[in-house]
Amino acid sequence: MMPFFSHQPASLPVLDDAKQVTARLKDNEAVQCICGSGGIAFGQAQRPSLMDYADGVDTMQFLLTL
């Protein structure tokens, strides 16, 4: 017998178009990157370049200042 779980529907705002969705994602600090049209190319999110710094911090420059 499977346990019974009661799920409440999430109260999410209704977004009318892709521009609203994109703006909402860009304003959300929990979103690290947006992939696809208008964002990072698919497959490149996990392949940072030498000039991509975590949280905008140049790690090597930071380490040199310690």
N, CA, C and O of each residue as an XYZ file, in Angstrom:
264
protein
N       0.839     -1.176      0.000
C       0.000      0.000      0.000
C       0.884      1.239      0.000
O       1.799      1.356      0.815
N       0.609      2.165     -0.916
C       1.402      3.382     -1.023
C       0.931      4.420     -0.008
O      -0.267      4.541      0.251
N       1.877      5.172      0.567
C       1.477      6.216      1.515
C       0.734      7.337      0.795
O       0.952      7.570     -0.394
N      -0.125      8.017      1.504
C      -0.892      9.128      0.945
C      -0.180     10.438      1.245
O       0.125     10.737      2.399
N       0.079     11.202      0.222
C       0.694     12.509      0.382
C      -0.254     13.564     -0.148
O      -0.796     13.442     -1.247
N      -0.442     14.582      0.635
C      -1.285     15.689      0.199
C      -0.381     16.804     -0.309
O       0.447     17.327      0.437
N      -0.537     17.161     -1.562
C       0.273     18.225     -2.146
C      -0.576     19.466     -2.356
O      -1.660     19.410     -2.937
N      -0.071     20.562     -1.881
C      -0.733     21.840     -2.113
C      -0.208     22.410     -3.420
O       0.997     22.359     -3.664
N      -1.073     22.951     -4.265
C      -0.578     23.567     -5.497
C       0.266     24.796     -5.174
O      -0.081     25.597     -4.307
N       1.365     24.926     -5.880
C       2.237     26.084     -5.671
C       1.565     27.331     -6.224
O       0.928     27.296     -7.276
N       1.714     28.415     -5.512
C       1.138     29.668     -6.003
C       2.212     30.410     -6.792
O       2.945     31.234     -6.247
N       2.288     30.111     -8.053
C       3.267     30.721     -8.939
C       2.588     31.777     -9.794
O       1.443     31.605    -10.210
N       3.293     32.868    -10.055
C       2.687     33.890    -10.907
C       2.573     33.405    -12.346
O       3.394     32.615    -12.811
N       1.576     33.871    -13.030
C       1.397     33.539    -14.434
C       2.195     34.556    -15.242
O       1.993     35.764    -15.113
N       3.100     34.058    -16.074
C       3.928     34.934    -16.895
C       3.416     34.873    -18.325
O       3.193     33.792    -18.870
N       3.232     36.041    -18.927
C       2.588     36.127    -20.230
C       3.483     35.804    -21.407
O       3.007     35.289    -22.419
N       4.780     36.097    -21.299
C       5.628     35.866    -22.468
C       7.062     35.545    -22.060
O       7.420     35.605    -20.884
N       7.864     35.206    -23.048
C       9.250     34.803    -22.807
C      10.066     35.942    -22.200
O      10.985     35.683    -21.423
N       9.757     37.191    -22.533
C      10.499     38.323    -21.973
C      10.308     38.409    -20.465
O      11.249     38.723    -19.736
N       9.102     38.134    -19.997
C       8.845     38.141    -18.559
C       9.604     37.012    -17.863
O      10.153     37.201    -16.778
N       9.630     35.853    -18.488
C      10.345     34.713    -17.912
C      11.835     35.022    -17.835
O      12.462     34.782    -16.803
N      12.409     35.551    -18.911
C      13.831     35.880    -18.943
C      14.165     36.928    -17.892
O      15.162     36.793    -17.182
N      13.349     37.967    -17.781
C      13.588     39.010    -16.782
C      13.523     38.432    -15.374
O      14.334     38.790    -14.520
N      12.570     37.543    -15.124
C      12.421     36.927    -13.810
C      13.639     36.084    -13.475
O      14.124     36.109    -12.344
N      14.139     35.329    -14.467
C      15.321     34.497    -14.244
C      16.561     35.340    -13.972
O      17.348     35.012    -13.085
N      16.743     36.418    -14.722
C      17.921     37.274    -14.546
C      17.915     37.962    -13.195
O      18.982     38.250    -12.653
N      16.745     38.234    -12.637
C      16.637     38.893    -11.333
C      16.777     37.923    -10.163
O      16.897     38.357     -9.017
N      16.764     36.624    -10.431
C      16.814     35.610     -9.386
C      18.267     35.237     -9.097
O      18.947     34.677     -9.956
N      18.744     35.547     -7.891
C      20.138     35.270     -7.536
C      20.448     33.776     -7.449
O      21.615     33.386     -7.502
N      19.426     32.939     -7.318
C      19.641     31.492     -7.229
C      19.949     30.880     -8.592
O      20.464     29.763     -8.662
N      19.643     31.593     -9.676
C      19.900     31.093    -11.027
C      21.327     31.467    -11.405
O      21.673     32.648    -11.443
N      22.158     30.465    -11.685
C      23.563     30.705    -11.993
C      23.791     31.099    -13.447
O      24.663     31.919    -13.734
N      23.026     30.532    -14.355
C      23.183     30.885    -15.762
C      21.922     30.503    -16.521
O      21.133     29.665    -16.083
N      21.759     31.137    -17.658
C      20.640     30.839    -18.544
C      21.234     30.296    -19.837
O      22.048     30.957    -20.482
N      20.826     29.106    -20.204
C      21.345     28.467    -21.413
C      20.325     28.535    -22.530
O      19.118     28.499    -22.288
N      20.812     28.631    -23.747
C      19.933     28.620    -24.907
C      19.895     29.968    -25.586
O      20.825     30.765    -25.465
N      18.833     30.215    -26.291
C      18.679     31.452    -27.059
C      18.795     32.671    -26.146
O      18.017     32.821    -25.204
N      19.756     33.532    -26.422
C      19.954     34.731    -25.620
C      20.808     34.517    -24.390
O      21.009     35.450    -23.612
N      21.315     33.316    -24.194
C      22.141     33.015    -23.031
C      23.385     32.267    -23.444
O      23.849     32.390    -24.578
N      23.922     31.494    -22.526
C      25.096     30.669    -22.799
C      24.677     29.526    -23.723
O      23.608     28.940    -23.550
N      25.509     29.220    -24.683
C      25.190     28.156    -25.637
C      25.040     26.818    -24.922
O      25.765     26.525    -23.972
N      24.087     26.006    -25.392
C      23.906     24.678    -24.817
C      25.220     23.919    -24.849
O      25.922     23.929    -25.861
N      25.557     23.263    -23.751
C      26.790     22.487    -23.657
C      27.977     23.285    -23.171
O      29.034     22.710    -22.910
N      27.836     24.601    -23.040
C      28.963     25.430    -22.626
C      28.894     25.850    -21.159
O      29.869     26.391    -20.638
N      27.793     25.622    -20.493
C      27.631     26.059    -19.109
C      28.645     25.388    -18.173
O      29.066     25.990    -17.186
N      29.029     24.171    -18.472
C      29.981     23.450    -17.632
C      31.388     23.458    -18.218
O      32.240     22.664    -17.820
N      31.624     24.365    -19.170
C      32.944     24.485    -19.789
C      33.363     25.949    -19.771
O      33.381     26.594    -20.819
N      33.699     26.484    -18.605
C      34.044     27.904    -18.528
C      35.356     28.211    -19.254
O      36.244     27.363    -19.353
N      35.454     29.422    -19.750
C      36.699     29.855    -20.395
C      37.644     30.395    -19.328
O      37.269     30.493    -18.160
N      38.851     30.741    -19.715
C      39.835     31.261    -18.763
C      39.392     32.577    -18.127
O      39.817     32.904    -17.018
N      38.550     33.326    -18.814
C      38.122     34.623    -18.295
C      36.788     34.568    -17.541
O      36.279     35.610    -17.127
N      36.217     33.384    -17.357
C      34.988     33.218    -16.573
C      35.376     32.961    -15.131
O      35.989     31.941    -14.812
N      35.014     33.896    -14.259
C      35.383     33.790    -12.855
C      34.172     33.436    -12.009
O      33.082     33.966    -12.225
N      34.362     32.539    -11.045
C      33.282     32.192    -10.119
C      32.905     33.425     -9.319
O      33.764     34.067     -8.715
N      31.643     33.750     -9.315
C      31.120     34.911     -8.584
C      31.811     36.213     -8.989
O      31.835     37.168     -8.213
N      32.370     36.256    -10.195
C      33.002     37.481    -10.684
C      34.349     37.781    -10.042
O      34.866     38.888    -10.189
N      34.927     36.816     -9.334
C      36.195     37.026     -8.639
C      37.310     36.312     -9.393
O      37.223     35.114     -9.663
N      38.367     37.063     -9.733
C      39.549     36.479    -10.368
C      40.294     35.684     -9.298
O      40.975     36.261     -8.450
N      40.164     34.371     -9.341
C      40.716     33.511     -8.290
C      42.226     33.662     -8.166
O      42.738     33.752     -7.050
N      42.947     33.693     -9.270
C      44.404     33.805     -9.212
C      44.823     35.144     -8.609
O      45.758     35.194     -7.810
N      44.149     36.218     -8.980
C      44.467     37.533     -8.415
C      44.186     37.532     -6.910
O      44.963     38.081     -6.128
N      43.084     36.918     -6.514
C      42.762     36.821     -5.087
C      43.853     36.058     -4.332
O      44.300     36.493     -3.270
N      44.277     34.919     -4.886
C      45.296     34.118     -4.217
C      46.635     34.849     -4.127
O      47.376     34.669     -3.161
N      46.945     35.661     -5.116
C      48.202     36.422     -5.090
C      48.205     37.495     -4.003
O      49.270     37.932     -3.567
N      47.026     37.920     -3.568
C      46.959     38.967     -2.553
C      46.984     38.411     -1.125
O      46.987     39.185     -0.168
N      47.000     37.087     -0.967
C      47.017     36.492      0.385
C      48.378     36.574      1.017
O      48.563     36.121      2.146
